[in-house]
Amino acid sequence: MYRHFFKRFFDFILSLIAIIVLSPIYIIVAILVRTKLGSPVIFCQERPGKDEKIFKMYKFRSMTSETDEEGNLLPDEIRLTSFGKKLRSTSLDELPELFNILKGDMSIVGPRPLLVEYLPLYNDFQKHRHDVRPGLTGWAQVNGRNTISWEDKFKLDVEYTQKYSFLLDIKIIFMTVLSVVKKEGISSDTSVTMEEFKGGN
């Protein structure tokens, strides 16, 4: 019953309440992003969702748009300012994803939506991460986030799709709050975010 009805019901109700309650924070963050990073305030990017259906995911912008002489974006570590790092460390950049949850593109808990260009690189096992809606947080996020390997991340993602329940979702939400407070797993050891995925075995 939870999987087929209540999970989506709770997603809708909780995301709506969160958007209303956090509306002053949305306004403050939007003003700060506009002042420190410029326009656009919202970063919009296509991501694959449930059954690999493509949707537009929203986040607060955390990087500049600096380019080289040929018009190519500079590396992330250059474009990610101290302000952007603070946004990410507090996960405030993720707040607009609540609208994706409200729309039904995402869930509060589920595998994080990755890049569209990764789709052809998944092996048969890894593809199962798309059996459910992607989440604002997930099993992999509370077990290392960006500090674990892609292999471990996908194992945790697929494990979640096989055993998720109301109690597991509640556990992940509480673990997420603790991770955000402790600012754990924001960056990998070799990148300001996560290394590029090269393909499964």
N, C-alpha and C positions, 0 to 999 in steps of 0.2 A: 504493500500500500504506500509506504514512504517513497519508494523508488518511482512509482507510476503517478503519484498525485501530490503527496504532501511536500516532497522536496521542492518542486516547482512553486507550490503555494507559499512555503516559507521563504523561498528566494524572493518572490514578488513582494510579500508583506514586509520582510526585513529590509530589503533594499529601498522600498518606498519610505519607510520610517527613517532609515539612515540618511537618505537624501534630504528629508525635511529637517531633521535634527542638526545635520552637519552643514546646512545651507550657509550659515555665516562663515564657516571655514572655507567653503567653496569660493565665496566672494573674496575673502582675504588672500587666499592662495592665487586666485586668478589675477588680482591686482599686482601681487608680488611678481608673478611670472611675466606679466605684461611689462612691468617696470624694469626687471632685471634681465630678461631674455628676449623681450619683444614679442611680436606676433608671428604665428598664431599662438594663442594661449593653450589651446587643446591640440595635442598630438594625435592624429588619426592614422591608423594603419590597418590594412586588411590582415586578418588572421583566420586560420581554419578552426571551426567549431565542431559540434557534434556531427558525426558522419562525414567529417571533412567539409562541411558547408562553410563557405567563406562569409565572414561578416566584418564590419568595421569596428575596431576596438578603440576606445577613447582613453587617453591619459593626459595628465597635465604635462606640458612640455618641460623637459629637464636639461636639454642641451641647446647650444647655440646652433646657428645654421652656417657656420664658417666653412668656407671652401678654399681649395687651392687655386692656382692660376688657371687650371683647366676646368674649373667648375665642379670638381669632385669634393664631396664632404670630407673634412679632415677626420682623423681617427677619433673614436669616442673619448679617449682619455684627454684629448685636447678640447673637445667641445663640451665636455661635462664640467661645468663650473662648480665652485664651492657651494653656491646656492642649490644647484642641481643635485649635488651629492647629499645635501641636507634633505631635500625633497624625497630622494630615494631612501635614505636611511630611516626616515619616519614613515615611509610608504604613502605619503600624502599625494604623490604623483599618480597613485592608483585609484584615487577617489572617483574620477569620472567613469570608471568601469562599473560603478553601481547602476548607471543608466543602461549599460549592456545587460546587466542582470535583470533589471526591470523589464527590458524588452524581450528577454528570453534567449539572448545570444549566449549568455554565460550563466553560471551558477555561483553561489557564494563559495562553495567548496568543489574542487575538481582539478584535473591536470591543467597547469598554466597553458594558455594559448601561445603557441610558438609561431615562427615565421612560415608563410605560405611556401617559400622555396624549399623548406625542409620536407614537405610532403613526399616527393619522389625518393627521398633518402631513407625513409623508414623501412625496416624489415617487417615481416608479417606480425611478429610479436609486438613491436612498437606501435604499429597502426592501431592497436586496440585502445590506445590512450584516447582515441576519438570516439569511443563507444558511448561516452557521456559528454555533457556540456563541459566546456573548460571552466576553470574557477578563478575567482579573485585570489584565493589561496588554495593550497592543496597538500596532499600527503608528502610530496617531495619537498615542498616549501618549508615544512616544519621538521624535516629531517635532513637539513643541510642547505636547502635553497641553492644558491649559486656556487657553493663550495664543494659539492659532490660531482662526480663524473656524469657524463651523459648516460652511460650505461646504467648506473645506479638510479639516476633520475627517472629513466623510462621504466625500470623495474617497479619503482614505487608508484608511478602513474598508473601502470597496468594493474598492479596489486589493488589500488584504490577502486578501479572500475569493477573489479571482481567481488569486492567485499564491502563496499560502502553501505552505510546505514545511518540512521539518525544519531545514534550514540557516537559513531566514528566522526561524523561531521561536527558534532558539538565538541568533541575532543580536539579536532584540528583547529577549530575556531579559537578555543582557549589557548592552544599551543601557539597559534599565530600571534595572538595578543602578546604573549610572553616574548616571542621572537622579535616583534617590533619594538617592545620596550627595551630589550637587550641589544637591539640593532645587530642581530646575528645573520650571517650568511648573505650579506648584501652583494659582495664581490667575490669572484673566484681568486685563486692565488696568482693568476697570470693575466687577469683582465678586470676592467672596472665594472663589468657586468658578468657575462658568461661567455666562454669561448664559443666560436662558431661551430655548429654541428656539421661534421663531415660525412656522416652516413653510418648506418648500422651494419652489423655483421650478419 
